[in-house]
């Protein structure tokens, strides 16, 4: 396949680390530090920030997913063939983690909060297409992340979509955010009568995997899983950011954190789900994200996997992290290819013209400067106003095998 060149100048951006520094300086400190929360792995741990009210939506009887006929292509942009799943569903996972087939726990978040977090278009249930569940990145809400790009494009094409709002602008405890995703997957599948497609950016591209790992009933309800620059194995950037304390989600997205270790315990992917991971080699937030050592990439389990660098298609693409989640046309083209083909994306399907395109479909060129400025300002304000904690939050008990 011919390599594509992309004629695009780099638009201004601010990395999360830089925004954190600027926000701390503006506020005279790095947010509000809450008393220490010490990570103590083991069955006695309690979920931080959990409510005592339990909401347990019933898993819907969705239309069975059609078997995918695609297989990952040749190694291009770090496309990977899944490794065999060697851990028995009923066996404890190395490190003392819960078996892959252990029933998911009841949801601790109140049912009213879960219901209020989900917004859907009116054609969910009536459209012949699968509904796409949009999950926002850290510091963001669905409107800030998606209503000026992906939502506009999907709506213009009649594609049904839902968006889930994660608590605290996706800056709080990620296992708690995972409960919102569990509820969203179950609810959308029940409402549409079929399995769900997922599109997530950054943390939003990673947190649905928490739902799939610890609530096995959700696995049959997901078909295509597309992630844009996801923090699947954390980021080295989070270490300097958290040197003097940081938000819970930043702690949990550190490379090698207790959270990421639990997330990736056993296997990373599950049979019947196609995982398209789209990332940028020049991502300055999820670090490292080079093809030989991509933090975003997935490699284990029985899911069908395609790890694709946008630079493998357009070598001169300079899209940074925030661009990937909002206006990058290469990422968009790969996501649409996956949803349209009902299989992992194929780099060869992306047309040559995308490399000379500045903005993805759905982005209004005249409104883009204002929307992008709003996007940056919201991220900066979220970082500046979110309370910090002094250590990584404790993981909930269900993460570990019963003793």
DRENDO-1510 file (C-alpha; in Angstrom, 1 decimal, always signed):
<recs>
REC; n; res; u; v; w
REC; 1; UNK; +0.0; +0.0; +0.0 .
REC; 2; UNK; +1.3; +3.4; -0.9 .
REC; 3; UNK; +2.2; +5.6; +2.1 .
REC; 4; UNK; +0.1; +8.8; +2.4 .
REC; 5; UNK; +1.4; +12.2; +3.1 .
REC; 6; UNK; -0.7; +14.6; +5.0 .
REC; 7; UNK; -0.4; +18.3; +4.4 .
REC; 8; UNK; -1.4; +19.7; +7.7 .
REC; 9; UNK; +0.1; +22.4; +9.9 .
REC; 10; UNK; -0.1; +21.7; +13.6 .
REC; 11; UNK; -2.8; +23.6; +15.3 .
REC; 12; UNK; -2.1; +25.0; +18.8 .
REC; 13; UNK; -2.6; +22.6; +21.7 .
REC; 14; UNK; -1.8; +22.4; +25.4 .
REC; 15; UNK; -0.9; +19.0; +26.9 .
REC; 16; UNK; -2.6; +17.9; +30.1 .
REC; 17; UNK; +0.7; +18.3; +32.0 .
REC; 18; UNK; +1.1; +21.9; +30.8 .
REC; 19; UNK; -2.5; +22.7; +31.6 .
REC; 20; UNK; -2.0; +21.3; +35.1 .
REC; 21; UNK; +1.0; +23.5; +35.6 .
REC; 22; UNK; -0.7; +26.6; +34.3 .
REC; 23; UNK; -3.8; +25.8; +36.4 .
REC; 24; UNK; -1.8; +25.3; +39.6 .
REC; 25; UNK; +0.0; +28.6; +39.0 .
REC; 26; UNK; -3.2; +30.4; +38.4 .
REC; 27; UNK; -4.8; +29.0; +41.6 .
REC; 28; UNK; -1.8; +29.4; +43.8 .
REC; 29; UNK; -1.4; +25.6; +44.2 .
REC; 30; UNK; -2.3; +22.3; +42.7 .
REC; 31; UNK; -6.0; +22.2; +43.6 .
REC; 32; UNK; -7.4; +21.2; +46.9 .
REC; 33; UNK; -5.6; +18.4; +48.6 .
REC; 34; UNK; -7.8; +15.9; +50.4 .
REC; 35; UNK; -6.4; +13.7; +53.2 .
REC; 36; UNK; -4.2; +10.7; +52.2 .
REC; 37; UNK; -5.9; +7.7; +50.7 .
REC; 38; UNK; -3.6; +4.8; +50.9 .
REC; 39; UNK; -3.8; +1.9; +48.4 .
REC; 40; UNK; -4.1; -1.4; +50.2 .
REC; 41; UNK; -4.7; -4.2; +47.7 .
REC; 42; UNK; -6.8; -7.1; +48.9 .
REC; 43; UNK; -10.3; -8.3; +49.6 .
REC; 44; UNK; -10.8; -5.9; +52.5 .
REC; 45; UNK; -10.7; -2.7; +50.3 .
REC; 46; UNK; -13.7; -0.4; +50.0 .
REC; 47; UNK; -14.7; +1.5; +46.9 .
REC; 48; UNK; -14.0; +5.2; +47.4 .
REC; 49; UNK; -16.8; +7.6; +46.8 .
REC; 50; UNK; -19.4; +4.8; +46.6 .
REC; 51; UNK; -23.0; +5.3; +47.7 .
REC; 52; UNK; -24.7; +2.9; +50.0 .
REC; 53; UNK; -27.6; +2.7; +47.6 .
REC; 54; UNK; -27.4; -0.2; +45.1 .
REC; 55; UNK; -28.8; +0.0; +41.6 .
REC; 56; UNK; -28.5; -3.3; +39.6 .
REC; 57; UNK; -30.0; -3.0; +36.2 .
REC; 58; UNK; -31.0; -6.3; +34.6 .
REC; 59; UNK; -28.9; -7.4; +31.7 .
REC; 60; UNK; -31.0; -7.1; +28.5 .
REC; 61; UNK; -31.7; -9.9; +26.1 .
REC; 62; UNK; -30.0; -8.2; +23.1 .
REC; 63; UNK; -30.1; -9.7; +19.6 .
REC; 64; UNK; -27.1; -12.0; +19.3 .
REC; 65; UNK; -24.1; -10.5; +17.7 .
REC; 66; UNK; -23.3; -11.7; +14.2 .
REC; 67; UNK; -19.9; -13.4; +13.9 .
REC; 68; UNK; -17.2; -11.2; +12.4 .
REC; 69; UNK; -15.7; -12.5; +9.3 .
REC; 70; UNK; -12.6; -10.2; +9.5 .
REC; 71; UNK; -9.2; -11.0; +10.9 .
REC; 72; UNK; -6.5; -8.5; +11.7 .
REC; 73; UNK; -4.4; -7.7; +8.6 .
REC; 74; UNK; -0.7; -7.6; +8.2 .
REC; 75; UNK; +1.4; -5.7; +10.7 .
REC; 76; UNK; +0.7; -2.1; +9.7 .
REC; 77; UNK; +0.6; +0.6; +12.4 .
REC; 78; UNK; +1.2; -2.2; +14.9 .
REC; 79; UNK; -1.8; -4.3; +14.0 .
REC; 80; UNK; -1.7; -7.4; +16.3 .
REC; 81; UNK; -3.2; -10.9; +16.2 .
REC; 82; UNK; -4.7; -11.7; +19.6 .
REC; 83; UNK; -2.7; -14.1; +21.9 .
REC; 84; UNK; -4.6; -17.2; +23.1 .
REC; 85; UNK; -6.5; -16.7; +26.3 .
REC; 86; UNK; -4.8; -19.1; +28.7 .
REC; 87; UNK; -6.6; -18.1; +31.9 .
REC; 88; UNK; -9.7; -20.2; +32.7 .
REC; 89; UNK; -12.8; -18.1; +33.3 .
REC; 90; UNK; -13.4; -19.6; +36.7 .
REC; 91; UNK; -9.8; -19.5; +37.9 .
REC; 92; UNK; -8.2; -16.7; +40.0 .
REC; 93; UNK; -6.0; -14.6; +37.9 .
REC; 94; UNK; -2.3; -14.2; +38.7 .
REC; 95; UNK; -1.8; -11.5; +41.3 .
REC; 96; UNK; -4.9; -12.5; +43.2 .
REC; 97; UNK; -7.4; -10.8; +40.9 .
REC; 98; UNK; -10.9; -12.0; +40.3 .
REC; 99; UNK; -11.5; -14.8; +37.8 .
REC; 100; UNK; -12.4; -13.6; +34.3 .
REC; 101; UNK; -15.8; -15.2; +34.6 .
REC; 102; UNK; -16.7; -14.1; +38.1 .
REC; 103; UNK; -20.2; -12.5; +38.2 .
REC; 104; UNK; -20.1; -8.7; +38.3 .
REC; 105; UNK; -21.0; -7.1; +41.6 .
REC; 106; UNK; -24.2; -5.0; +42.2 .
REC; 107; UNK; -23.7; -1.4; +41.1 .
REC; 108; UNK; -23.2; +1.0; +44.1 .
REC; 109; UNK; -24.0; +4.2; +42.2 .
REC; 110; UNK; -27.7; +5.1; +42.7 .
REC; 111; UNK; -29.9; +4.1; +39.8 .
REC; 112; UNK; -31.2; +7.7; +39.5 .
REC; 113; UNK; -27.6; +8.9; +39.0 .
REC; 114; UNK; -26.9; +6.2; +36.4 .
REC; 115; UNK; -30.1; +7.0; +34.5 .
REC; 116; UNK; -29.4; +10.8; +34.5 .
REC; 117; UNK; -25.9; +10.2; +33.0 .
REC; 118; UNK; -27.1; +8.8; +29.7 .
REC; 119; UNK; -28.4; +10.9; +26.8 .
REC; 120; UNK; -29.5; +9.3; +23.5 .
REC; 121; UNK; -30.9; +10.3; +20.1 .
REC; 122; UNK; -34.6; +9.5; +19.4 .
REC; 123; UNK; -33.7; +6.9; +16.7 .
REC; 124; UNK; -32.2; +4.5; +19.1 .
REC; 125; UNK; -34.3; +1.4; +18.8 .
REC; 126; UNK; -35.8; +2.4; +15.4 .
REC; 127; UNK; -32.6; +2.6; +13.3 .
REC; 128; UNK; -31.3; -0.4; +11.5 .
REC; 129; UNK; -27.8; +0.6; +12.6 .
REC; 130; UNK; -26.1; -0.2; +15.9 .
REC; 131; UNK; -26.1; +2.6; +18.4 .
REC; 132; UNK; -22.7; +4.1; +19.1 .
REC; 133; UNK; -22.0; +4.8; +22.8 .
REC; 134; UNK; -19.7; +7.8; +23.2 .
REC; 135; UNK; -17.5; +7.9; +26.3 .
REC; 136; UNK; -15.6; +11.2; +27.0 .
REC; 137; UNK; -12.0; +11.7; +28.0 .
REC; 138; UNK; -10.5; +12.8; +31.4 .
REC; 139; UNK; -11.5; +16.4; +32.3 .
REC; 140; UNK; -14.4; +16.3; +29.8 .
REC; 141; UNK; -18.2; +15.8; +29.4 .
REC; 142; UNK; -19.8; +14.5; +26.3 .
REC; 143; UNK; -21.0; +17.9; +25.0 .
REC; 144; UNK; -17.5; +19.4; +25.4 .
REC; 145; UNK; -15.8; +16.4; +23.8 .
REC; 146; UNK; -18.2; +15.4; +21.1 .
REC; 147; UNK; -21.1; +17.8; +20.3 .
REC; 148; UNK; -19.1; +19.8; +17.8 .
REC; 149; UNK; -17.6; +16.8; +16.0 .
REC; 150; UNK; -18.7; +13.2; +16.3 .
REC; 151; UNK; -22.2; +13.8; +17.5 .
REC; 152; UNK; -22.8; +16.2; +14.6 .
REC; 153; UNK; -21.4; +13.8; +12.0 .
REC; 154; UNK; -23.4; +10.8; +13.4 .
REC; 155; UNK; -26.6; +12.8; +13.5 .
REC; 156; UNK; -26.1; +14.1; +10.0 .
REC; 157; UNK; -25.8; +10.5; +8.8 .
REC; 158; UNK; -28.8; +9.2; +10.8 .
REC; 159; UNK; -26.6; +7.1; +13.0 .
REC; 160; UNK; -28.1; +6.6; +16.5 .
REC; 161; UNK; -25.9; +7.4; +19.4 .
REC; 162; UNK; -25.9; +7.7; +23.1 .
REC; 163; UNK; -23.4; +9.6; +25.4 .
REC; 164; UNK; -22.6; +8.8; +29.0 .
REC; 165; UNK; -21.5; +11.5; +31.4 .
REC; 166; UNK; -18.8; +10.3; +33.8 .
REC; 167; UNK; -18.8; +11.8; +37.3 .
REC; 168; UNK; -16.6; +14.7; +38.2 .
REC; 169; UNK; -15.7; +15.4; +34.6 .
REC; 170; UNK; -14.1; +12.0; +34.5 .
REC; 171; UNK; -11.6; +13.1; +37.1 .
REC; 172; UNK; -12.8; +11.0; +40.0 .
REC; 173; UNK; -12.4; +7.3; +40.9 .
REC; 174; UNK; -12.3; +5.4; +37.6 .
REC; 175; UNK; -13.9; +2.2; +39.0 .
REC; 176; UNK; -16.9; +4.3; +40.0 .
REC; 177; UNK; -16.9; +5.8; +36.4 .
REC; 178; UNK; -16.9; +2.2; +35.2 .
REC; 179; UNK; -20.3; +1.6; +36.8 .
REC; 180; UNK; -21.7; +4.3; +34.7 .
REC; 181; UNK; -20.4; +2.6; +31.6 .
REC; 182; UNK; -21.8; -0.8; +32.7 .
REC; 183; UNK; -25.2; +0.8; +33.1 .
REC; 184; UNK; -24.9; +2.6; +29.8 .
REC; 185; UNK; -24.0; -0.6; +27.9 .
REC; 186; UNK; -26.8; -2.5; +29.4 .
REC; 187; UNK; -29.4; +0.3; +28.9 .
REC; 188; UNK; -28.4; +1.0; +25.3 .
REC; 189; UNK; -28.5; -2.7; +24.4 .
REC; 190; UNK; -31.9; -3.1; +26.0 .
REC; 191; UNK; -33.3; +0.1; +24.4 .
REC; 192; UNK; -31.9; -0.8; +20.9 .
REC; 193; UNK; -32.5; -4.5; +21.1 .
REC; 194; UNK; -29.0; -5.3; +19.8 .
REC; 195; UNK; -25.4; -5.1; +20.7 .
REC; 196; UNK; -23.7; -1.8; +21.1 .
REC; 197; UNK; -20.7; -0.1; +19.4 .
REC; 198; UNK; -18.4; +2.0; +21.6 .
REC; 199; UNK; -16.3; +5.1; +20.7 .
REC; 200; UNK; -14.1; +6.5; +23.5 .
REC; 201; UNK; -11.3; +9.0; +23.7 .
REC; 202; UNK; -8.4; +8.8; +26.2 .
REC; 203; UNK; -9.8; +7.6; +29.5 .
REC; 204; UNK; -13.1; +7.1; +27.6 .
REC; 205; UNK; -11.4; +4.7; +25.3 .
REC; 206; UNK; -10.1; +2.7; +28.3 .
REC; 207; UNK; -12.8; +2.7; +31.0 .
REC; 208; UNK; -15.2; +0.5; +29.0 .
REC; 209; UNK; -12.6; -2.2; +29.3 .
REC; 210; UNK; -13.0; -2.0; +33.1 .
REC; 211; UNK; -16.7; -2.8; +32.6 .
REC; 212; UNK; -15.9; -5.7; +30.3 .
REC; 213; UNK; -13.3; -7.1; +32.7 .
REC; 214; UNK; -15.3; -7.1; +35.9 .
REC; 215; UNK; -19.0; -7.4; +34.6 .
REC; 216; UNK; -18.8; -10.4; +32.2 .
REC; 217; UNK; -22.5; -10.0; +31.2 .
REC; 218; UNK; -21.5; -6.8; +29.2 .
REC; 219; UNK; -19.2; -8.7; +26.9 .
REC; 220; UNK; -22.1; -10.2; +24.8 .
REC; 221; UNK; -23.6; -6.7; +24.5 .
REC; 222; UNK; -20.6; -5.0; +22.7 .
REC; 223; UNK; -19.7; -5.5; +19.1 .
REC; 224; UNK; -17.2; -2.9; +17.8 .
REC; 225; UNK; -15.0; -1.1; +20.3 .
REC; 226; UNK; -13.1; +1.9; +18.9 .
REC; 227; UNK; -10.7; +3.8; +21.1 .
REC; 228; UNK; -8.9; +7.0; +20.3 .
REC; 229; UNK; -5.5; +7.4; +22.1 .
REC; 230; UNK; -6.8; +5.3; +25.0 .
REC; 231; UNK; -4.8; +5.1; +28.2 .
REC; 232; UNK; -4.9; +1.3; +28.3 .
REC; 233; UNK; -1.5; +1.0; +30.1 .
REC; 234; UNK; -1.4; +4.4; +31.7 .
REC; 235; UNK; +1.0; +7.2; +31.0 .
REC; 236; UNK; +4.4; +8.3; +32.3 .
REC; 237; UNK; +3.1; +11.9; +32.2 .
REC; 238; UNK; +1.0; +11.3; +35.3 .
REC; 239; UNK; +4.1; +10.9; +37.5 .
REC; 240; UNK; +5.3; +14.5; +37.4 .
REC; 241; UNK; +1.6; +15.7; +37.4 .
REC; 242; UNK; +1.0; +13.8; +40.6 .
REC; 243; UNK; +4.3; +14.7; +42.3 .
REC; 244; UNK; +2.4; +17.1; +44.7 .
REC; 245; UNK; -1.0; +15.4; +44.6 .
REC; 246; UNK; -3.5; +15.1; +41.8 .
REC; 247; UNK; -7.0; +14.1; +40.9 .
REC; 248; UNK; -7.9; +10.4; +41.5 .
REC; 249; UNK; -8.2; +9.7; +37.7 .
REC; 250; UNK; -4.6; +11.0; +37.2 .
REC; 251; UNK; -3.3; +8.7; +39.9 .
REC; 252; UNK; -5.0; +5.7; +38.4 .
REC; 253; UNK; -3.7; +6.5; +34.9 .
REC; 254; UNK; -0.1; +6.4; +36.0 .
REC; 255; UNK; +1.9; +3.7; +34.2 .
REC; 256; UNK; +2.0; +0.7; +36.5 .
REC; 257; UNK; -0.7; +1.9; +38.9 .
REC; 258; UNK; -2.8; -0.5; +40.9 .
REC; 259; UNK; -5.7; +0.4; +38.7 .
REC; 260; UNK; -4.0; -0.3; +35.3 .
REC; 261; UNK; -2.5; -3.5; +36.7 .
REC; 262; UNK; -6.0; -4.7; +37.7 .
REC; 263; UNK; -7.5; -3.5; +34.4 .
REC; 264; UNK; -5.1; -5.6; +32.4 .
REC; 265; UNK; -5.1; -8.6; +34.7 .
REC; 266; UNK; -5.8; -12.0; +33.0 .
REC; 267; UNK; -6.4; -10.8; +29.4 .
REC; 268; UNK; -6.9; -7.4; +27.7 .
REC; 269; UNK; -9.6; -8.4; +25.2 .
REC; 270; UNK; -12.6; -10.8; +25.0 .
REC; 271; UNK; -13.9; -13.1; +22.3 .
REC; 272; UNK; -16.6; -11.7; +20.1 .
REC; 273; UNK; -15.5; -8.1; +20.4 .
REC; 274; UNK; -13.5; -6.3; +17.7 .
REC; 275; UNK; -11.1; -3.7; +19.2 .
REC; 276; UNK; -9.8; -0.9; +17.0 .
REC; 277; UNK; -7.2; +1.1; +18.8 .
REC; 278; UNK; -6.3; +4.3; +17.0 .
REC; 279; UNK; -3.3; +6.4; +18.3 .
REC; 280; UNK; -0.8; +9.1; +17.4 .
REC; 281; UNK; +2.9; +8.5; +17.6 .
REC; 282; UNK; +3.3; +12.1; +18.8 .
REC; 283; UNK; +0.7; +11.8; +21.6 .
REC; 284; UNK; +2.2; +14.0; +24.4 .
REC; 285; UNK; -0.4; +12.9; +27.0 .
REC; 286; UNK; -0.5; +9.1; +26.8 .
REC; 287; UNK; +3.2; +8.4; +26.9 .
REC; 288; UNK; +4.9; +6.4; +25.4 .
REC; 289; UNK; +2.8; +5.9; +22.3 .
REC; 290; UNK; +5.4; +4.9; +19.7 .
REC; 291; UNK; +4.6; +1.8; +17.6 .
REC; 292; UNK; +7.3; -0.3; +19.3 .
REC; 293; UNK; +6.0; +0.5; +22.8 .
REC; 294; UNK; +2.5; +1.9; +22.5 .
REC; 295; UNK; +0.7; +2.5; +25.8 .
REC; 296; UNK; -2.6; +2.5; +23.9 .
REC; 297; UNK; -2.1; -0.8; +22.2 .
REC; 298; UNK; -3.8; -4.1; +23.2 .
REC; 299; UNK; -2.2; -7.4; +22.6 .
REC; 300; UNK; -3.7; -10.3; +24.7 .
REC; 301; UNK; -7.0; -12.2; +24.8 .
REC; 302; UNK; -9.4; -13.6; +22.3 .
REC; 303; UNK; -10.8; -10.4; +20.9 .
REC; 304; UNK; -10.0; -9.3; +17.3 .
REC; 305; UNK; -7.5; -6.5; +17.6 .
REC; 306; UNK; -6.2; -3.8; +15.3 .
REC; 307; UNK; -3.7; -1.3; +16.8 .
REC; 308; UNK; -3.3; +1.5; +14.2 .
REC; 309; UNK; -1.0; +4.5; +14.3 .
REC; 310; UNK; -2.4; +7.5; +12.2 .
REC; 311; UNK; +1.2; +8.0; +11.1 .
REC; 312; UNK; +1.2; +4.5; +9.5 .
REC; 313; UNK; -1.4; +6.0; +7.0 .
REC; 314; UNK; -0.2; +9.7; +6.9 .
REC; 315; UNK; +3.5; +9.8; +7.9 .
REC; 316; UNK; +3.5; +13.6; +8.3 .
REC; 317; UNK; +0.4; +13.6; +10.5 .
REC; 318; UNK; +1.1; +15.7; +13.6 .
REC; 319; UNK; -2.1; +15.3; +15.5 .
REC; 320; UNK; -1.5; +15.5; +19.2 .
REC; 321; UNK; -3.7; +14.0; +22.0 .
REC; 322; UNK; -6.4; +16.6; +22.1 .
REC; 323; UNK; -6.7; +16.7; +18.3 .
REC; 324; UNK; -7.2; +12.9; +18.2 .
REC; 325; UNK; -10.3; +13.2; +20.4 .
REC; 326; UNK; -11.9; +16.1; +18.6 .
REC; 327; UNK; -11.1; +16.8; +14.9 .
REC; 328; UNK; -8.5; +14.4; +13.5 .
REC; 329; UNK; -9.8; +13.2; +10.1 .
REC; 330; UNK; -7.6; +10.0; +10.0 .
REC; 331; UNK; -8.9; +8.8; +13.4 .
REC; 332; UNK; -12.4; +9.6; +12.3 .
REC; 333; UNK; -12.0; +7.7; +9.0 .
REC; 334; UNK; -10.7; +4.6; +10.8 .
REC; 335; UNK; -13.5; +4.7; +13.3 .
REC; 336; UNK; -16.2; +5.0; +10.6 .
REC; 337; UNK; -14.5; +2.1; +8.7 .
REC; 338; UNK; -14.8; -0.1; +11.7 .
REC; 339; UNK; -18.5; +0.8; +12.4 .
REC; 340; UNK; -19.4; +0.5; +8.7 .
REC; 341; UNK; -17.6; -2.8; +8.1 .
REC; 342; UNK; -18.7; -4.3; +11.4 .
REC; 343; UNK; -15.1; -5.4; +11.9 .
REC; 344; UNK; -11.7; -3.9; +13.0 .
REC; 345; UNK; -10.7; -1.0; +10.8 .
REC; 346; UNK; -8.4; -1.6; +7.9 .
REC; 347; UNK; -5.8; +1.1; +7.1 .
REC; 348; UNK; -6.0; +0.3; +3.4 .
REC; 349; UNK; -9.7; +1.4; +3.4 .
REC; 350; UNK; -8.7; +5.0; +4.3 .
REC; 351; UNK; -8.7; +7.1; +1.1 .
REC; 352; UNK; -5.6; +9.1; +0.1 .
REC; 353; UNK; -7.5; +12.3; +0.3 .
REC; 354; UNK; -7.7; +12.1; +4.1 .
REC; 355; UNK; -4.1; +13.1; +4.4 .
REC; 356; UNK; -4.8; +16.5; +2.9 .
REC; 357; UNK; -7.8; +17.1; +5.1 .
REC; 358; UNK; -7.6; +19.4; +8.1 .
REC; 359; UNK; -10.9; +18.7; +9.9 .
REC; 360; UNK; -13.0; +15.6; +10.2 .
REC; 361; UNK; -16.6; +15.5; +9.1 .
REC; 362; UNK; -19.0; +17.1; +11.6 .
REC; 363; UNK; -16.6; +19.9; +12.5 .
REC; 364; UNK; -17.8; +23.3; +11.2 .
REC; 365; UNK; -14.7; +25.1; +9.9 .
REC; 366; UNK; -16.2; +28.5; +10.8 .
REC; 367; UNK; -17.0; +27.5; +14.4 .
REC; 368; UNK; -13.9; +25.4; +14.9 .
REC; 369; UNK; -11.7; +28.2; +16.4 .
REC; 370; UNK; -14.3; +29.0; +19.1 .
REC; 371; UNK; -15.1; +25.4; +19.8 .
REC; 372; UNK; -11.5; +24.4; +20.1 .
REC; 373; UNK; -10.8; +27.3; +22.4 .
REC; 374; UNK; -13.8; +26.2; +24.5 .
REC; 375; UNK; -12.5; +22.7; +24.6 .
REC; 376; UNK; -9.1; +23.8; +25.9 .
REC; 377; UNK; -10.6; +26.3; +28.4 .
REC; 378; UNK; -12.9; +23.6; +29.8 .
REC; 379; UNK; -10.0; +21.2; +30.3 .
REC; 380; UNK; -7.9; +23.8; +32.1 .
REC; 381; UNK; -10.8; +24.9; +34.3 .
REC; 382; UNK; -11.5; +21.3; +35.2 .
REC; 383; UNK; -7.9; +20.6; +36.3 .
REC; 384; UNK; -7.8; +23.9; +38.2 .
REC; 385; UNK; -11.0; +23.2; +40.2 .
REC; 386; UNK; -11.0; +19.4; +40.8 .
REC; 387; UNK; -9.9; +18.5; +44.4 .
REC; 388; UNK; -6.6; +16.6; +44.6 .
REC; 389; UNK; -5.8; +13.5; +46.7 .
REC; 390; UNK; -2.4; +12.6; +47.9 .
REC; 391; UNK; -2.3; +8.9; +46.8 .
REC; 392; UNK; -4.0; +6.5; +44.4 .
REC; 393; UNK; -7.5; +5.5; +45.6 .
REC; 394; UNK; -8.1; +2.1; +47.0 .
REC; 395; UNK; -9.5; -0.5; +44.5 .
REC; 396; UNK; -13.0; -2.0; +45.3 .
REC; 397; UNK; -13.1; -5.5; +46.8 .
REC; 398; UNK; -14.6; -7.1; +43.6 .
REC; 399; UNK; -11.3; -6.7; +41.9 .
REC; 400; UNK; -9.8; -9.5; +43.9 .
REC; 401; UNK; -10.5; -13.2; +44.1 .
REC; 402; UNK; -12.6; -14.3; +47.0 .
REC; 403; UNK; -10.5; -15.6; +49.9 .
</recs>
